[in-house]
């Protein structure tokens, strides 16, 4: 029989709330080193594990090997991590968190749902976890048991995102800008994005907008080298990219449906007259203009023109602040849902584990029944009266099959609360009522045995 119905799941790691960036950088695993780390961890006796490593966290999710305690396995993994990273234990130990069984499961579901992220509800983390799982599977580090747990985590994260609004609002400049585009333009593939200056902030916003599937990007920048660098990042997602000098801005502006600008210039780059001329050439098709610069690149009076939607960085920040508050409110609902889901997963896990014990109990019962039947058949062959043989057969079967439940009921009565005793007693007696017996039909003919819950190894 199973000695421990717990999952034997644990998590060891650091994140942005427990460790400074210097520690996180040191503990992080590069994609190139991750495969070697998984092999090395396997060689140290931990055969079922996935390693998640991002800029904000490094975590190891694993199952303790059979016959080994969770505490000893976790200590072993922490020692391995310090040795693998060639770091003194006392340097990383204060920053590590450790979770076991249901606490580890709860943490994993919270991480996958974006509830433990620096940006509340961000969706990228689930993809990063899936990638970590794929890498571990490639190294045969995911068993059927751990695979089942992972499936529950992914399903839980999907349920949290579907049933709450924790990830539905834009909370980054790039995401907010992309959201504006989808509100104004129905088919981004028909639109042209004009990127004025190829600095870091504009690069992030432009990447988000380009990711919507815009048809063309024009990069207008003083430095052609920096413009070329941005173009190389976008070329895998945008079919047409054009680079032009900054002094050509008035000439390319009429082509732009979307403009994002962040130059760092002390002077206005796009004035009202320039936009008027562009609108005239565009036959007054709408333009979305996003000014991320301080001082501003786009004359604020441009917003007075019809067919122009102008947003400053402050406008976007106000949108983000409101959305963050909505996410925080949604997070309360999401945390409650996660707690409920984790309890449900634990129940499902327990049912699967108990199913293995039920199967073992039935095999033992069948073995004893076969022995009694063999004795009875021998007695019939020796000429004993059939009625006496069958009566003795029935008596022995009854004693054999009711011994374990009777012993269980006595032990429950001596060790457990009265509610548990009542539950066990009622269900044992209820199971053998004539009208409730699962093995007999209404005319007392035998039914086939009820199925046993599958184990993890025969999914």
Secondary structure, 3 states (H helix, E strand, C coil): CCCCCCCCEEEEEEECCCCCHHHHHHHCCCHHHHHHHHHHHHHCCCCCEEEEECCCEEEEEEECCCCCCHHHHHHHHHHHHHHHCCCCHHHHHHHCEEEEHHHHHHHHHHHHCCCCCCCCCCCHHHHHHHHHHHHHHHCCCCCHHHHHHHHHHHHHHHHHHHHCCCCCCCCCHHHHHHHHHHHHCCCHHHCEEEEECCCHHHHHHHHHHHCCCCCEEEEEECCHHHHHHHHHHHCCCCCEEEEEEHHHHHHHHHHCCEEEECCCCCCCCECHHHHHHHHHHCCCCCEEEEECCCCCCECHHHHHCCCEEEEEHHHHHHHHHHHHHHHHHHHHHHHHHHHHHHHHHHHHHHHHHHHHHHHHHHHHHHHHHHHHHHHHHHHHHCCCCHHHHHHHHHHHHHHHHHHHHHHHHHHHHHHCCHHHHHHHHHHHHHHCCCCCCCCECCCCCECCCCCCCCCHHHC
